[in-house]
Every structure is written in structure tokens, then in C-alpha cells.
Amino acid sequence: MTDAPRSRTSARQAIENAAITQFESRPRDTGVRKTGKPVAESHEPAPTREWIVVIPVKGTDDAKSRLGDSAHRAAIALAIALDTATAALAADSVIGVLVVTSASAATFFDELDVLVVVEDEPAGLAAAIASGIELAAELGAPGRGTAVLLGDLPALTAHELEAALEAATAHPLAMVPDADGSGSVLVTAADGAVHATAFGEGSHAAHLAAGYVELQVPVDSGLRNDVDTEEQLRALLPRLGPHTAALDF
């Protein structure tokens, strides 16, 4: 048991070292911190045992506009995203977290042990997810799947995410709906599978139509409770992560 944390840390370090070594000169419009585009190498798919998690974070002043006109709205949105990334990092099977965000928000994520993709000109959720999936795929290895996790889950725990990822290993494509059942908060592609993400309005039905299998996750799980409004945020007060709980709202 004592070797597991060391093995996980070594694997994460290997990903970062490979990224820095192989693709410091990346011909694209985004800047990349701690990571970039490696030389893609094909591999024979293997049963999925570890994950790279992509988290798109808007990282601009108009993020989470439905939280109202609070002067602290941008800070709240950022804190929520930081708590989401922190929980993902702590999940046992997560070998790396890749945050796609704006240049203004990137500095805050630099303080976490995540790979940060900096969008100089953010082009929306779909583009951020596509960029993150591209990089995650290029960091692929036998038994390594790719998950996309929305960054607005302030009550998410590592245990909740780990349970969902463990269940996802049984399916090429899997998804978790949000609490009201209309949207999606997590989609996964096991090693050898290709994502067909469809986040946005009605994404639950769209992901099912695209072949994602719905995972059974309790409706009160922090994984399903994404936050768009202050009312939703206050309902989670006893369970908020440390970054969000530290704010006055």
C-alpha cells in the first residue's frame, strides 16, 4: 500500500516531463503551461485503469452570469473551478488534470498540480473541450482514458469522482447527468474510444444519443450538483470546497 502514492506521483511527473521535453514549441494560438503537444504515438488499447481529466474553465469576468450582479461573481466562479480541480487531483485513478482556461485565470491554477492550457482568445466551451481532449489524447498510453469534467462543482469530492470513474471503466463511453437530469457534468472515453461531446442545453439527451452510457450516481452527489445560481450555491453551503467556502457571498 505504501508504494501506491509514490507510483502515482511518479506517473504524473513522467507526463509533465514528457510534455515539457517534447513540445515546448507548439504552433497554435494557445499557450501551454506545464504541458503542450507531444509526438503522437499509437498504442494497443488496454483496460482503462487511469484517467486524464479535462476541465474547461471560462475564466473571464462574465463567467457564471446567473450568479447575479455580485462584485465577487468572477471570484466565486474561479473558486468553484479551483475546488473542482482540487477534488479531481485527489481521485486515486486520476493521473493528470488538464485545465483549459483564459490567461487571466491561468495563474491561479498554476498553484495547483495541474496542466494548464492557456486560451489567449477563448472561443467557447466546445472549443475549450476540444482543445483539452486533443492534448489528453496525445498524452495517451495503454489503459489511460480521457474524462471531461465541468468546472462548476464546488461540492465535488475525490471519492465521488473516483466512484464514477471506476464505473466508467466498464463502458467505452459513459456520462453523468446533472441534478435536474437535463445537462451533463462528466463524460468519459475509455482507452481506445473516441469522444463525441455535446455539452450545452439538452446535453444529457445529446450524449445518450451519441452513445454515452449513463452512470448511476446519486442525485445528491457533489458530482451532479453543478452551480449556476446563488440559490444553488447556498444550498451546498455545508459541503463546499475550501476555496468557495472561504468567500463571502
N, C-alpha and C positions, 0 to 999 in steps of 0.2 A: 504493500500500500504506500510506503514512503517514496517509491520511485515514480508514482503517477504524476504528482505536481511537477517534478523536475523534468520528466519526459514531455509534458505539455508545454512547459516554458521553453524547452529546447526546440520543440517543433515550431512554436511561434517565432522564436528568434531566427530559425532557419528560413522561414517565409520572408521575414523582414530583410535578412541578409541577402537572400537571393534577389529580392526586389531591388534593393539598392545597387547591387552589383550589376544586374542585367539590364536595367532600363532607366538609367539616370537621364539619358537623352531621349525624351518621348515627344514625337512630333504630333501634338494635339493641342487643342485650345485650353485644356485644363492643366493646372499644375498639380503635382502629386507629392505629398509628404509621406515619407517612410515607405512608399510603395510606388509602383508605376507599371509599365508594360513589359513583361518578360518575353523571351522567345518561347512561343507556344510549343509544347511537346505533347504528342498524343500518348495515351496510355490505355491499357485494357481496364474497363470499369470493374470495380470490386464492390462488395457490400459496403454500404456507407457506414462509417464509424466516427467521422468528424465533419465539422461544418465550418465554412466561411460565411459569416453573416453580413449582408449588405444593409446599411441603414441610411436611407435618404433623409437629409435634414435641410429644410428650406434655408434657414439661417439668415433671413432678412427681416427688416423692420415690420413688414406686413405679414409675417408668419402668425398663424393662429388668430386671424382677424375676428373670429367669432368669440374670442375671449373678451371682447368689448373694447372700450377706448382707454383701458388702463395704460398708464405711462410705463408700467412694468410688463406689458404684454410680451415684448420681444425677449425680455429676461426670463419670463415664465416659460415661453416656448423653448428657449435654449436649455433651461434647467431640466425640463421634461425629457428633452433629447439626450442630455448627459446621463440622466438616470436610466434611460432605456439602454444606452450603450454600455453603461457600467454593469447592468444586470446581464446583458449578453456576454460580456467579457468573462463573467464569473461562471457561466454554464460550462459544465465539465467537457462536453464534446465540441465546444466552440474553439477552434484553433486560431481564429483570427476574426476581427471585426473591422469592416471597411465602411467608413462614414463618408458619404458624398455630400458636400456642403459648400457654402459660399466662403469666399476669402475672409469675410469679417467674422464668421463663426469658427473658422478652422483653428484658430489659436487656442480656443477653449478645449477642443478635442485633442490637440497636441499634448495636453497634460495627461490624457488617458493613454493606455497602451493599445491604441487603435491605429489602423492605417487610414490616412486622411486623403481623400481626393478633393482637390480644391477646384470648384467651378468658378472661373472668372466671370462668366456671363451665364448664370443659371437659366436653364431652358425649360424648367418644369419638372414635375415628379417623374413622368415617364422617361425623360431623357436622363435624369439622375440615376434612376434604377437601371436603365440600360447600360450606362457607363460603369456602374458598380458591378453588374453581372459580368460584363466583359472582362474586367480586371480579375474578378474572382475566378472565372473560368480559366484564365491564363495562369492562375496560381493553382490550378487543379493538380490532383495527384490521386492515385488509386485509393478508393474508399473515402474521398472527400467530396461532400455535397455542397451546394450553394443555397442559402436561405436569404430571403428578402424580408426584413422586419421594419414596419413603420416606426418612426421615431417619436411617437406621441403616446407612450405607455408608461406613465410615471409610477404606477404601482406594480410594474412587472418585477418578478423575482427570478433569479437564476434557476431555481428549482422548477418553476412553471415553464420556462422556456426549454429547459433540458427535457422535461417530460414530453413536451410536444415534439421536439426534435427526435427523441427516441422513437416515438410513434411514427414519425415521418419516414424513418429508415425502411419501413415495410412497403413504401409506395414510391414509384418513380417520381410522381408529382403529388404534393399534398398542400393543404391550406387550412388556416384557422380563421373563422369569421369574427367580426367584431361583435360586441354585446347585443346589438339590435338585429344582427343577422343579415344586414344589407351590404356591409362592406367586408373587407379582408384586412387582417393585421399581419399575417405571416403566410408566405408561400415558400415551398421548398422544392428543390430538384435534387434527387439523389445522384450519386456519381453515375454518369452515362446518360442522364436525362437532360432535356433542354427546356429552359423556362419559356413560358408563353404568358407573361404577366399582363394583367388587365386592371390595374388599380384605378380608382376613381369611382364615380357614382355607379352603384349596382355591381361592384366588383365581386361580391360573393357569387352571384349567378354567373358572371362572366368567367370567373376562374373555374367553376364547376364545368361550364361548357367547354373550357379549354383543356379539360382532362385532369384537373387537380382534384384529389380526393379529400373530402372534408374530415378533419381530425376531430375527435370528440374531446372537447375542452370545456370545463365548467363555465357557465356564463359569468360567474363572479370572479373568475381568474383575472389577475392583473394583465395577463396576455391579451384578453379580449376587451379590456376596458380602455380603449383609446379616448383621448380627451380633445374636444373641440370647443367646449363652452366652460365658463366659470362654474356653472352648476355641476357639471360632470366632474370637474376638478375638486370641488368642495366635497362631493360625495365620497371621494377617495382619501380624504384628509388623514385618517388613521393609518393609511397604508402607503403613503407617498414615499418615494425615494429621497435620499438626503439632500440632493441639490434642490429639488422642488420644495420639500418641507422647510427648507431654510428661508424661503422667500415670504414676504408679507403680501398677501393678496386677498 
